Amino acid sequence: MKRWTLADGRHIHYRQAGRGAPLVLLHGWSLSSAVFGEALNALRDSFTVLVPDLPGHGLSSPGKDYRLTALADDLNQWMAGLKLQQVRLLGWSLGGQIALRMAGSDPQRLSRLLLVATTPRFLAGPDWSHGLAATRLRLLQRDLKRRPAATLSSFFDSQFGPREIDAERRNQLHRTVSAAVFAAQPDALQGGLKILAETDLRSELAGVKLPVLVQQGGVDAIIPEGAGRFLAENLPQAHLFLQPELGHAPFLSRPEISVERWRRFFRP
């Protein structure tokens, strides 16, 4: 792990390996850079792979606050401090929403964008049927306060379909990449859920002038397939990579397929 100091003295911790064009991977809610450990090792022969812990997650300092823009600003500052240019940026789940905001606020630093299991709006509404009911999010917020460890473990398991991975792989992932490995700070967990409750990026999509690949699982229980299709249809330069039999974390259940598709999309 390396460490970068932000202007206000907080730190971004990150993993780095490889040589070549910079490729930044942003993890999702409650997890850490550990979730991309396999991908980092597989891609280091083609890129300089950098995987930060989001603010308040892993080893990184707490967020200044937990608005989407504040998290994007921290990561833009980190990339600027490392003098990264022509960045290939991948965001997964909450990391995908942060990546979309980064693409709008500092687009000249990026060259391509890959969104894995990402939605422009997490909650369903009168004009948005591709989200989850607000009651499900409120239950998650409640359970997180009452039984944090059990709630995070159950949430991690929900990212895979019933037969998507076998018991051995599930146990391995719990030991190596789940929230139990590097527990996120309570404020960051609740702040991330607040972002999911309030964020609606639909009006920003037309302004993303980058080639985009949208990777979506067809049996994702967290981000409905329709959300991925909406992104692919409304981002000006986007294509959809749909995996009908997979859930929310295709790079963990089918790592070889995901990494090869990422490599082809990001290759200079």
Secondary structure, 3 states (H helix, E strand, C coil): CEEEECCCCCEEEEEEECCCCEEEEECCCCCCHHHHHHHHHHHCCCCEEEEECCCCCCCCCCCCCCCHHHHHHHHHHHHHHCCCCCEEEEEECHHHHHHHHHHHHCHHHEEEEEEECCCCECECECCECCCECHHHHHHHHHHHHHCHHHHHHHHHHCCCCCCCCCHHHHHHHHHHCCCCCCCCCHHHHHHHHHHHHHCECHHHHHHCCCCEEEEEECCCCCCCHHHHHHHHHHCCCEEEEEECCCCCCHHHHCHHHHHHHHHHHHCC
